[in-house]
Amino acid sequence: MTTSTFDRVHDRVYRLAVPFAGGGLTNMYLVRGSKTAVIDTAVKGGPTDYFAPALEAIGLKLSDVDVVLNTHGHMDHLGGNAEMKDAGSEIAIHSADVERTHSNAGHVDRSAAGLKILGLEDLLPGREAMLLSLLGRGVGCDRVLEDGDVVDLGSDVRLTVVHTPGHTPGAVCYLWEAAGILITGDSIQCRGSRPGGMPVLEQPSAYPASLKRAESIGATSLFMGHAFKGAEGDLGPVATGDRVAQVYRESLATHEAWDGAVRAALSELPDARGVDVAMRAASKLKDQFKLGEADAGLPSSGTTTIPAYIRTARGA
């Protein structure tokens, strides 16, 4: 699949992988009933440069998409919201992430808070520039979603909102129960989306319960936001059959490993700088997870997620 061609993953569902700076890929999912929805909008420029050509190939335009269903409020999933709003789509997102649709300032502030815990404030200018380059203007939302809400697209396509916090406070999955499909966004992370990296979690304490809840639904297909990694390669972006259970096992085991490593590092280095605690935790898992090095020598996503684990362990 090229970046301007859909992969038809179900009779009513089409997947499109949209690239963004730094080697990332976000998967958008077009869902067609009597109405048409898109799950997530990738980054600024994604709808115009990639989604629109893919739609044209199946006889549609951006203006044919009735609603955007955001799985959560990160830059690589709502960055293209403004383009879809301008084309006529309504925007829907869970109440806990609504603020992220209105202003880009909060995205920078959250990044700054994590870097402060690590003592790496000098990285903020580069991080801010990256975030703002991927975010379109804030356009708010038209429908605020809550757990259990149903988005009825007609023609027997009914998507139920399943609140699965952990990745963000307002992270959700969309369940099409009749088809056995759970569209998970980034709610189920495995080992993270980058080789040698780690999951992105803002609320690690909420993550295990969300994994358990998602798994209990019993969906036979998981449509994920990225090609999340397992011990032997990609487990996504589409998981079916035995791989579904493997996704959940890998996700929980990875969380438990990182939670334990950060707690151990804090016990060993109670008065150390945050970055030193983070490095100690990463060193404990380096061989097990084949961790690489990104910002400040930490694995990819480490400067986002390890501060969250530190806050959790400290009871903050």
C-alpha positions in Angstrom: 0.0 0.0 0.0 1.4 3.4 -1.0 0.7 6.4 1.1 -2.0 7.6 -1.2 -3.8 4.3 -1.7 -6.3 2.6 0.7 -5.9 -0.9 2.1 -9.4 -2.3 2.3 -9.4 -4.1 5.6 -13.2 -4.9 5.6 -16.0 -4.4 3.1 -16.9 -1.1 4.9 -13.5 -0.1 6.3 -10.4 1.3 4.5 -7.0 1.9 6.0 -4.5 4.7 5.0 -1.0 5.0 6.4 0.0 8.7 6.5 3.7 9.6 7.0 5.0 12.4 9.1 8.3 14.0 10.0 10.7 11.8 11.9 9.7 8.5 10.2 6.3 8.1 11.8 3.2 6.7 10.2 -0.4 7.2 11.4 -3.2 5.0 10.2 -6.5 6.7 9.3 -9.6 4.5 8.9 -12.4 5.4 6.6 -15.7 3.7 7.7 -18.7 3.7 5.4 -22.3 3.3 6.3 -25.1 5.6 4.9 -22.8 8.2 6.4 -19.0 8.3 6.1 -16.6 8.7 9.0 -12.9 8.8 9.3 -11.1 7.7 12.4 -8.4 10.3 13.1 -6.8 12.8 10.8 -3.1 12.2 11.2 -1.0 15.4 11.0 -1.3 18.8 9.4 -1.3 18.2 5.7 -2.3 14.5 6.0 -5.9 14.9 4.8 -5.0 17.2 1.9 -1.8 15.5 0.7 -2.6 11.8 1.3 -6.3 11.2 2.3 -7.8 13.3 -0.5 -6.0 11.4 -3.3 -6.9 8.1 -1.7 -10.5 9.2 -1.5 -10.5 10.3 -5.2 -9.4 6.8 -6.2 -12.6 5.4 -4.8 -14.8 8.1 -6.1 -15.0 10.3 -3.0 -13.9 13.8 -1.8 -13.0 15.3 1.5 -16.4 16.9 1.6 -18.0 13.5 1.5 -16.8 12.6 5.0 -19.5 13.5 7.5 -17.7 13.1 10.7 -14.2 12.8 12.2 -14.0 10.4 15.1 -10.8 11.1 17.0 -9.4 8.3 19.1 -7.5 10.8 21.3 -5.9 14.2 21.3 -2.3 13.8 20.1 -0.8 15.8 17.3 -0.5 12.8 15.0 -4.2 11.9 15.3 -5.9 15.3 15.3 -3.3 17.4 13.5 -5.4 17.3 10.3 -8.7 18.2 12.0 -8.8 21.7 10.6 -8.6 20.5 7.0 -11.5 18.1 7.6 -13.5 20.8 9.4 -12.9 23.2 6.5 -14.2 20.5 4.1 -17.4 20.1 6.1 -16.8 17.3 8.6 -18.0 17.4 12.2 -15.4 16.7 14.8 -16.0 14.2 17.7 -13.7 13.4 20.6 -14.0 12.1 24.2 -14.7 14.8 26.8 -11.4 14.3 28.6 -9.4 15.3 25.5 -11.7 18.1 24.2 -9.3 20.8 25.4 -6.7 19.4 23.0 -8.9 20.3 20.0 -9.2 24.0 20.9 -5.6 25.1 21.3 -2.1 24.0 20.5 -0.7 25.5 23.6 -1.6 22.6 25.8 0.3 20.2 23.6 3.5 22.2 24.3 2.7 22.6 28.0 2.3 18.9 28.6 5.6 18.2 26.8 7.3 20.9 28.9 6.0 19.3 32.1 7.5 16.0 31.3 10.9 17.5 30.3 11.0 19.4 33.5 10.6 16.2 35.6 13.7 14.9 33.7 15.6 18.1 34.0 15.8 18.3 30.2 14.1 21.7 29.7 16.8 22.5 27.1 15.0 20.1 24.7 11.8 22.1 24.8 12.4 24.5 21.9 13.0 21.7 19.5 10.0 19.7 20.8 7.8 22.8 20.6 8.8 23.3 16.9 8.1 19.7 16.1 4.7 19.7 17.7 3.5 22.9 16.1 4.7 21.7 12.7 2.4 18.7 12.9 -0.7 20.5 14.4 -3.2 22.4 12.3 -5.1 25.2 13.9 -7.4 24.4 16.7 -11.0 24.0 15.6 -12.7 22.6 18.7 -15.2 19.8 18.4 -18.9 19.5 17.5 -19.8 16.4 19.5 -18.4 15.5 22.9 -18.2 11.7 23.4 -18.6 9.7 26.5 -18.1 6.0 27.3 -21.0 4.0 25.8 -22.1 6.6 23.3 -23.1 5.2 19.9 -22.1 6.8 16.6 -24.7 5.4 14.1 -23.5 5.7 10.6 -26.5 3.9 9.1 -26.6 0.7 7.1 -26.1 -1.3 10.2 -22.7 0.4 11.0 -22.9 1.4 14.7 -19.7 2.3 16.5 -19.7 2.3 20.3 -17.3 4.5 22.2 -15.2 2.5 24.7 -13.2 4.8 27.0 -9.7 3.4 27.4 -7.5 5.9 29.2 -3.8 5.5 29.6 -2.3 6.8 26.4 -4.2 10.0 27.1 -7.0 10.7 29.6 -9.6 10.7 26.8 -8.3 7.8 24.7 -11.0 5.7 23.3 -11.6 2.7 21.0 -14.5 2.4 18.6 -16.3 -0.9 18.6 -18.3 -2.2 15.7 -19.7 -5.1 17.6 -21.6 -6.8 14.7 -18.3 -7.0 12.7 -16.1 -8.0 15.6 -13.9 -4.9 15.0 -12.3 -2.7 17.6 -10.6 0.4 16.2 -8.1 1.1 18.9 -6.1 4.2 17.9 -3.2 4.2 20.4 -5.0 2.7 23.3 -3.2 -0.6 23.0 0.6 0.0 22.6 2.4 -3.3 22.7 6.1 -2.3 22.9 5.5 1.0 21.2 5.4 2.1 17.6 9.2 2.6 17.0 11.8 -0.1 16.9 13.8 0.0 20.1 11.3 2.4 21.6 8.6 2.2 24.3 4.9 2.9 24.6 3.5 6.4 24.9 1.5 6.6 28.1 0.4 9.8 29.9 -1.5 7.8 32.6 0.3 4.5 33.2 -1.9 3.7 36.3 -5.0 3.7 34.1 -3.5 1.5 31.3 -3.9 -2.0 32.8 -7.6 -1.7 33.4 -8.1 -0.3 29.9 -6.2 -3.2 28.4 -8.3 -5.6 30.4 -11.5 -3.9 29.4 -10.6 -3.8 25.7 -9.7 -7.5 25.7 -12.9 -8.5 27.5 -14.9 -7.1 24.6 -13.8 -10.1 22.5 -13.2 -8.4 19.2 -11.7 -10.6 16.6 -10.0 -7.8 14.7 -8.0 -4.9 16.0 -7.4 -1.9 13.8 -4.6 0.1 15.4 -3.2 3.6 14.9 0.4 2.4 14.2 2.3 -0.7 13.5 2.9 -1.4 17.2 5.9 -3.7 17.9 6.2 -7.1 19.5 9.2 -9.2 20.4 9.6 -10.5 16.9 8.3 -7.6 14.8 5.1 -5.8 14.0 1.9 -6.8 15.7 -0.1 -4.1 13.9 -1.6 -2.1 12.5 -4.2 -4.8 11.8 -4.3 -7.8 14.2 -6.5 -10.8 13.7 -6.7 -14.4 14.9 -4.1 -15.5 17.5 -2.3 -12.1 17.1 -5.1 -10.4 19.0 -4.3 -12.1 22.2 -0.6 -11.6 21.6 -1.2 -7.8 21.3 -2.8 -7.7 24.8 -0.2 -10.0 26.4 2.7 -7.9 25.0 1.0 -4.6 26.0 0.5 -5.7 29.6 3.9 -7.3 30.0 5.6 -4.2 28.6 3.8 -1.9 31.0 4.6 -4.1 34.0 8.3 -4.2 33.0 8.6 -0.4 32.7 6.6 0.2 35.9 8.8 -2.1 37.8 12.0 -0.7 36.3 11.1 2.9 37.1 10.1 2.0 40.7 13.4 0.1 41.1 15.4 3.0 39.7 13.7 5.5 42.1 14.5 3.2 45.0 18.1 3.0 44.0 18.5 6.7 43.2 16.1 8.5 45.5 17.8 11.9 45.2 18.9 11.7 41.6 17.9 13.9 38.7 14.9 12.6 36.7 17.0 11.9 33.7 19.4 9.7 35.7 16.4 7.7 37.1 15.2 7.4 33.5 18.5 6.2 32.3 18.8 3.7 35.1 15.3 2.3 34.4 16.1 2.0 30.7 19.4 0.2 31.4 17.5 -2.5 33.2 15.3 -3.2 30.2 17.8 -2.5 27.4 18.6 -6.1 26.5 15.1 -7.5 27.1 13.5 -4.9 24.8 16.4 -4.2 22.5 16.1 -0.5 23.4 17.7 2.1 21.2 18.6 5.7 21.9 16.8 8.9 20.9 16.5 12.1 22.9 19.0 12.4 25.7 20.1 8.8 25.1 16.6 7.5 26.1 14.6 5.2 23.9 12.1 6.7 21.5 9.1 8.1 23.5 11.1 7.9 26.7 11.0 11.6 27.4 7.2 11.5 27.3 6.4 8.2 29.1 9.1 7.8 31.7 8.2 11.1 33.4 4.6 9.7 33.7 5.9 6.5 35.3 8.0 8.7 37.7 4.9 10.8 38.6 2.9 7.6 39.2 5.6 6.0 41.4 5.9 9.1 43.5 2.2 9.3 43.9 2.1 12.7 42.3 
